[in-house]
């Protein structure tokens, strides 16, 4: 209901804050915002389970956040940790629109390639 919508709005705001931090070249801050967002989404999912449209929005947001934090971590040279986030995103992406699933799979492949010594 209303609480779920408010929670989702708050999560989206946190995600936006992370993107803004990234834009300002504050990677550490962005990654912190995303990690906080992920913790809150995990707690929110059971509360949103009664409303399928809110739940699918939350899952889509979770997938996007996992993707974004994975890319940010990879850009800092930590492919190993990046793959943890991106692998989770890939497994969630099956419930997301095809374009999102494709984006996540592409980022996952790129980081795997870098991890195995490929150069960009």
N, C-alpha and C positions, 0 to 999 in steps of 0.2 A: 504494500500500500504506500501511503505517503512517506513513511519512514524509509522505505526502500528507495524511493525516488530521491529523497534528500541524500541518502548515503551514496547513491550512484553519482549524483551531482557533485558531492564532495570529492569522490574518487576521481572524477573527470577533471576537477579543478586542480587536484594534486598532480595529475598526469600533465596538465597544461603548465603547471609551475615547473615541473621537471624539464619540459621542452624549452621553456623560457630560459632556465638556467643553462641548458646546453647551448642555446643560441648566444648567451653571454659568455660562452667559453668557461663556464663553471661546471666542469664535468663531475667533480666530486659531489657537488650539491645536487646535481641532476640525478646521479646514481642513488644518493640517499633518499631523495623524494620518491624515486621509482620503487626502491626497496620497501619504503614505508607504505606506498600504495599497494604493493603486492601483499604485505602483511594484512592490511585492512580488507583487501578483496577476499582473502582466504577466510577472514572472520565474517564478512558480509554475505558470502555465498549461501550459507544455511538460512540466513534471514530472508534472502531474496527467493529462496526455492519455491515459495508459494505462488510467485508471479513469473510465469515462463518468459514474458518479454523482458522484464527487468533482469532475470537470471541470464538470458542470452546476451544482453547488453554488458553485464558484468563479466561474462566469460570472454566476450570480444575484447573488452578493455584489458582484461588480464593477459590475453594473448598478445595484444599490442604492446603492453608494458614489458612483458617478458622479452619481446622482440627488441624493443628500444633499448632496454638496459643491456641486453646481450650485445647489441651493436656498439653501444657506448663503451662497454668493458673491453670489447675486441679492439676498438680504436685506441685504447690505452695499452694495447699489447698483451693483454691477458686472455689469450684464446681459450685456455683450459676452462676458466670460469665462465667465459662467454658462452661456451658450448653447453654448459649446464642450463643456462637461461634459455638459449635457443632451442635445445632439445625439448624442454618443457613446452615452449611456444609451438613447436612443430606438432607435438602430440595433442595440444589443445586446438590447433588450427583446423582440425578435421571438422569441427562444429562451426567454423567461421565461413564467411563468404569466400569463394574461390580466389579472389584477388588477394585477400589477406593471407590465405594458405600459401599462395604462390610467393608472395613477398617473404614470408617467414622461411619457407623452404630454400629460397634463393640466398638469404642471409646466412642460413645454417650451412649451406654448401660452401659459400665463400669463406666462412670462418674455418670450416674443416680443412679447406684447401690451404689457407694460411697456416693453420696448425701443423699441417704436413710439410711445411717449408715453401709453399708457393709464395711468390712476391706480388704485391699489388703495385 
